[in-house]
Each structure stands twice: as structure tokens, then as C-alpha cells.
């Protein structure tokens, strides 16, 4: 497996969240590794283009062997921040920008290569050949090992994959946002052996109080004793059971929650229990 089954999302490690100092980041990196979470998910825009550099500074002093971890980054979103002179949020997938963005992430992360480089969100102005040329150059130079996309629909994956191989599609996927089951995204990834990664894997279950989340809590509560598991572990186990072998990207920085999340890999939901959880979120039986 190229990536750990659970992936550590770094979006809230910096100024967009916990505002961790160097020592805090090093401690969290080591805690992830102690739980066999070896893949770290970044994007250039996190922290307004600051979190990658903060992570990189911590990594260089962490004593962690680069070959024991996997680093992911994403490019393409031109965000309005103090660090970019943009007048509007937009996407840039020109050949020169993709190459420059990858090289900038390498410099910030203090590494010679990225294990995975993603286009962060689709743009209506994407030119597949430009993207292909940029990725080919980056691979030939050893600056990236694998290429993928994020938040792309099946038709957008087809558009780009006709020009360059796609190995990963990172999408929003959870019990409360499971449209990928029905819109062909996971079917396509399973068919083409594209690795699915899921951001926000707990969805809105703990963020919102409504009729749907109350149904979900009731159903999960009925299963916690059966599986000797917490509700969030069951939510991850529900994702992990899918045959496409989804890799959840967990965004928590809480060490106990990271340790608990890892235990979800050992939970094998029974077939009918998986569907009971699905029915709870849908509010009706399957067709």
C-alpha cells in the first residue's frame, strides 16, 4: 500500500486551526507515526499558504526518516490572502504554474519529492495537454512520484486521464455526504483502480443536530456495544468497508482521537449493520 489506510490531514495544524508551534507539530507527527499513520495530506493554500512551510520546518528537526512517511500536496487554487496578489479566488492549471507550485511545495516542506501531487479542484478552463506536460516533467525530474486529482467528477476524471494517468481522487465522502456511491465516482475508481481518499470522513454527524443526525446517533448507539466501539470509529469503519478501499483523511489534532481512529481499521461491520447505518442517514430503506 502506497499510503497509510488512515491519512493525517494537516489543514488545521497551522493558522487555520490550532496555530501549532514547531514543537507541537513535531510531537503530533511522531504520535501519528506511533499509530502507523504515515501519510500527511497538505495543500499549498492551507493557512493562507503558510502551513506547508511550518510543517517543513518542524519536519527537518523531527528526526523522522523521509522514506518512512508519505507527503501529499495539492495545487491550483489561487486564494485571496496576504501571500498572493489575487483579486478573486480562481484556479490556475497552466503548465508553468503547476510546475512552480509543486516546486514551491517541495521547498516549503523541505523535501526533494512529493509522494502524491493533486489538482485541488476542477477548473472549467482546464487544458488536459498542459496538465499532462507539467506532470510528465515533474515525474521525469523525480519531484513527484504519483499524480491525482481532488473533488473531480467522473467526467472530469475521464477528461484528464485521457492525457495523463490519475492514481488518486480525493473527494468529500462520509455517511452524511455519500453521493459518490450513487453518482458513479466510487464505481469509476474501483473499475480503474484509482485510489479514493475521503476528506471530512465524519461528515456533519457531530457538527449538526437535526432529524438526520439524530437518526444516525440512535443507530450508531445501538451498535457501539456490539462492536465495542465509539460512534466515530463506527463512522470510519462504515467507510473502510467499501470495496474501493477508501482512505479517510482525518482532520483531528487530538491525540486520543487519532489513536481511537486507528482502531477503526480493525472493525469489520456485518453486512446488515452497514446497511442499517446507511438507512439511518437516508431516512428510508434502500430501493
C-alpha positions as CSV (number, residue, x, y, z in Angstrom):
1,X,0.0,0.0,0.0
2,X,1.5,3.3,-1.0
3,X,-0.3,5.3,1.7
4,X,-1.4,4.5,5.2
5,X,-5.1,3.5,5.4
6,X,-5.8,6.5,7.6
7,X,-4.2,9.8,6.5
8,X,-3.4,12.7,8.7
9,X,-4.9,15.9,7.3
10,X,-2.9,19.0,8.2
11,X,-5.3,21.8,7.2
12,X,-5.9,22.8,10.9
13,X,-2.3,22.4,12.2
14,X,-1.4,26.0,11.4
15,X,-3.1,29.4,11.3
16,X,-6.4,27.9,10.0
17,X,-6.8,26.0,13.3
18,X,-4.6,25.1,16.2
19,X,-1.7,27.5,15.3
20,X,0.8,24.9,16.4
21,X,4.4,25.9,17.1
22,X,7.3,23.8,15.8
23,X,7.5,21.6,18.9
24,X,3.7,20.9,18.8
25,X,3.9,19.8,15.1
26,X,6.9,17.5,15.8
27,X,5.0,15.9,18.6
28,X,1.9,15.3,16.5
29,X,3.9,13.9,13.7
30,X,5.5,11.4,16.0
31,X,2.1,10.5,17.5
32,X,0.8,9.8,14.0
33,X,3.7,7.5,13.3
34,X,3.3,5.7,16.6
35,X,-0.2,4.8,15.3
36,X,1.1,3.8,11.9
37,X,-0.4,6.8,10.2
38,X,2.4,7.6,7.9
39,X,0.8,9.8,5.2
40,X,0.3,13.5,5.7
41,X,-2.1,15.4,3.5
42,X,-1.3,19.1,2.6
43,X,-2.4,21.7,0.2
44,X,-0.5,24.9,-0.7
45,X,-3.3,27.1,0.4
46,X,-3.6,25.8,4.0
47,X,-3.0,28.6,6.4
48,X,-3.1,31.1,3.6
49,X,0.0,29.4,2.0
50,X,1.8,29.2,5.3
51,X,1.2,25.7,6.9
52,X,3.4,23.7,4.5
53,X,6.4,25.8,5.5
54,X,5.7,25.5,9.2
55,X,5.3,21.7,8.8
56,X,8.6,21.6,6.8
57,X,10.5,23.5,9.5
58,X,9.2,21.1,12.1
59,X,9.9,18.0,10.0
60,X,13.5,18.9,9.5
61,X,14.1,18.8,13.3
62,X,11.8,15.8,14.0
63,X,14.4,13.2,13.3
64,X,11.9,11.3,11.1
65,X,13.3,9.4,8.1
66,X,11.8,10.8,5.0
67,X,11.5,7.4,3.5
68,X,9.1,6.3,6.3
69,X,6.4,8.8,5.5
70,X,4.4,9.9,2.5
71,X,3.7,13.6,1.7
72,X,0.8,14.7,-0.3
73,X,0.2,18.2,-1.6
74,X,-2.4,19.9,-3.8
75,X,-2.2,22.9,-6.2
76,X,-4.4,25.1,-8.4
77,X,-6.5,27.2,-6.1
78,X,-5.4,30.9,-6.3
79,X,-6.7,32.1,-3.0
80,X,-7.1,35.6,-1.8
81,X,-4.6,36.1,1.0
82,X,-1.8,38.3,2.2
83,X,0.6,35.9,0.5
84,X,-0.8,36.1,-3.0
85,X,-1.8,39.2,-5.1
86,X,-5.1,37.8,-6.3
87,X,-8.1,39.9,-6.9
88,X,-10.5,37.0,-7.0
89,X,-10.4,33.4,-6.0
90,X,-9.8,31.3,-9.1
91,X,-7.9,28.2,-10.4
92,X,-4.7,28.1,-12.4
93,X,-3.7,24.9,-14.2
94,X,-1.3,26.3,-16.7
95,X,1.8,24.2,-17.3
96,X,4.2,26.8,-15.7
97,X,2.0,27.3,-12.7
98,X,1.6,23.6,-11.9
99,X,5.4,23.2,-12.1
100,X,6.1,26.3,-10.0
101,X,3.5,25.3,-7.4
102,X,5.0,21.8,-7.0
103,X,8.5,23.2,-6.6
104,X,7.3,25.7,-4.1
105,X,5.6,23.0,-2.0
106,X,8.9,21.0,-2.1
107,X,10.8,24.0,-0.9
108,X,8.3,24.7,1.9
109,X,8.1,21.0,3.0
110,X,11.9,20.7,3.0
111,X,11.8,17.6,0.8
112,X,13.1,16.5,-2.6
113,X,9.9,14.8,-3.8
114,X,6.2,14.5,-3.2
115,X,4.7,11.0,-2.9
116,X,1.5,12.4,-4.4
117,X,0.6,15.7,-6.1
118,X,-3.1,16.6,-6.7
119,X,-5.1,19.2,-8.6
120,X,-7.1,20.6,-5.8
121,X,-10.4,21.4,-7.5
122,X,-11.5,21.2,-11.1
123,X,-11.4,24.3,-13.3
124,X,-13.7,25.0,-16.3
125,X,-10.6,26.2,-18.1
126,X,-8.5,23.0,-17.6
127,X,-6.4,22.0,-20.6
128,X,-5.5,18.3,-20.3
129,X,-2.4,18.6,-22.5
130,X,-1.0,21.4,-20.4
131,X,-1.6,19.4,-17.3
132,X,0.0,16.3,-18.8
133,X,3.1,18.2,-19.9
134,X,3.6,19.6,-16.4
135,X,3.1,16.3,-14.7
136,X,5.4,14.5,-17.1
137,X,8.2,17.0,-16.4
138,X,7.7,16.8,-12.7
139,X,7.8,13.0,-12.8
140,X,10.9,12.9,-15.0
141,X,12.7,15.2,-12.7
142,X,11.8,13.0,-9.7
143,X,9.9,15.8,-8.0
144,X,6.6,13.8,-7.7
145,X,6.0,10.1,-7.6
146,X,2.3,9.9,-8.3
147,X,-0.4,12.3,-9.7
148,X,-4.0,12.6,-8.9
149,X,-7.0,14.9,-8.5
150,X,-9.3,16.1,-5.8
151,X,-13.0,16.8,-5.9
152,X,-13.3,15.7,-9.6
153,X,-16.4,14.2,-11.0
154,X,-16.2,11.0,-13.1
155,X,-16.4,13.0,-16.4
156,X,-13.7,15.4,-15.2
157,X,-11.5,12.4,-14.3
158,X,-12.0,11.0,-17.8
159,X,-11.1,14.3,-19.3
160,X,-7.8,14.5,-17.5
161,X,-7.0,10.8,-17.5
162,X,-7.1,10.7,-21.3
163,X,-3.9,12.8,-21.2
164,X,-2.2,11.7,-18.0
165,X,-2.6,8.7,-15.6
166,X,-4.6,9.5,-12.4
167,X,-3.8,7.3,-9.4
168,X,-6.0,9.1,-6.7
169,X,-9.1,11.1,-6.5
170,X,-9.6,12.8,-3.1
171,X,-13.3,13.5,-2.6
172,X,-15.6,14.6,0.2
173,X,-17.1,11.3,1.5
174,X,-18.9,10.4,4.7
175,X,-22.1,8.9,5.9
176,X,-23.8,12.3,5.5
177,X,-22.2,13.0,2.2
178,X,-22.2,9.8,0.3
179,X,-23.2,10.9,-3.1
180,X,-20.1,9.2,-4.5
181,X,-21.9,5.9,-4.0
182,X,-24.6,6.9,-6.4
183,X,-23.0,9.3,-8.9
184,X,-20.5,6.8,-10.3
185,X,-17.4,8.2,-8.6
186,X,-16.6,5.2,-6.5
187,X,-17.7,2.8,-9.3
188,X,-15.2,4.5,-11.6
189,X,-12.4,4.4,-9.1
190,X,-13.0,0.7,-8.4
191,X,-13.1,0.0,-12.1
192,X,-10.0,2.0,-13.0
193,X,-8.1,1.1,-9.8
194,X,-7.9,4.8,-8.8
195,X,-7.4,5.1,-5.0
196,X,-10.2,7.0,-3.3
197,X,-9.3,9.4,-0.4
198,X,-12.1,10.9,1.7
199,X,-11.9,14.3,3.3
200,X,-14.3,15.2,6.1
201,X,-15.0,11.5,6.8
202,X,-17.2,12.1,9.8
203,X,-19.4,14.4,7.9
204,X,-21.9,16.5,9.8
205,X,-22.8,13.8,12.4
206,X,-21.2,15.7,15.3
207,X,-21.5,19.2,13.9
208,X,-25.2,19.4,13.4
209,X,-28.3,18.5,15.4
210,X,-31.2,17.7,13.0
211,X,-33.5,14.8,12.2
212,X,-30.9,13.0,10.1
213,X,-28.1,13.2,12.7
214,X,-30.5,12.1,15.5
215,X,-31.4,9.0,13.4
216,X,-27.7,8.3,12.9
217,X,-26.8,8.7,16.6
218,X,-29.7,6.4,17.5
219,X,-28.5,3.7,15.1
220,X,-24.8,4.0,16.0
221,X,-25.7,3.9,19.7
222,X,-27.4,0.6,19.1
223,X,-24.1,-0.8,17.7
224,X,-21.4,0.6,20.0
225,X,-21.7,-2.2,22.5
226,X,-22.0,-4.8,19.7
227,X,-18.6,-3.7,18.3
228,X,-17.1,-2.3,21.5
229,X,-16.5,0.9,19.5
230,X,-17.3,4.6,19.7
231,X,-19.6,6.3,17.2
232,X,-16.8,8.0,15.3
233,X,-15.0,4.6,15.0
234,X,-18.1,3.1,13.5
235,X,-18.4,6.0,11.0
236,X,-14.9,5.3,9.8
237,X,-15.5,1.6,9.8
238,X,-18.5,2.2,7.6
239,X,-16.3,4.0,5.0
240,X,-13.5,1.4,5.3
241,X,-15.9,-1.4,4.4
242,X,-16.4,-0.1,0.8
243,X,-14.7,-2.3,-1.8
244,X,-13.0,0.6,-3.4
245,X,-10.7,0.7,-0.3
246,X,-11.2,4.3,0.6
247,X,-8.5,6.1,2.7
248,X,-10.1,8.5,5.1
249,X,-8.3,11.8,5.7
250,X,-8.8,12.5,9.4
251,X,-8.5,16.2,10.3
252,X,-8.3,15.9,14.1
253,X,-5.3,17.1,16.0
254,X,-6.4,15.4,19.2
255,X,-4.0,12.6,20.1
256,X,-6.6,10.4,21.7
257,X,-9.0,10.8,18.8
258,X,-6.1,9.9,16.4
259,X,-5.4,6.8,18.5
260,X,-9.1,5.8,18.6
261,X,-9.5,6.4,14.9
262,X,-6.7,4.0,14.1
263,X,-8.7,1.2,15.9
264,X,-11.5,1.6,13.3
265,X,-9.3,-0.4,10.9
266,X,-9.9,-3.5,13.0
267,X,-13.7,-3.2,13.0
268,X,-15.4,-5.4,10.4
269,X,-19.1,-4.3,10.1
270,X,-21.5,-7.0,9.4
271,X,-23.3,-6.6,6.1
272,X,-26.7,-5.8,7.6
273,X,-25.2,-3.4,10.1
274,X,-23.6,-1.5,7.2
275,X,-27.0,-1.1,5.6
276,X,-28.7,-0.2,8.8
277,X,-26.3,2.7,9.1
278,X,-27.0,3.7,5.5
279,X,-30.7,3.6,6.1
280,X,-30.3,5.8,9.1
281,X,-28.7,8.6,7.1
282,X,-31.1,8.2,4.2
283,X,-34.3,8.0,6.3
284,X,-35.7,5.3,4.1
285,X,-34.9,1.7,3.1
286,X,-32.7,1.2,0.0
287,X,-34.6,0.9,-3.3
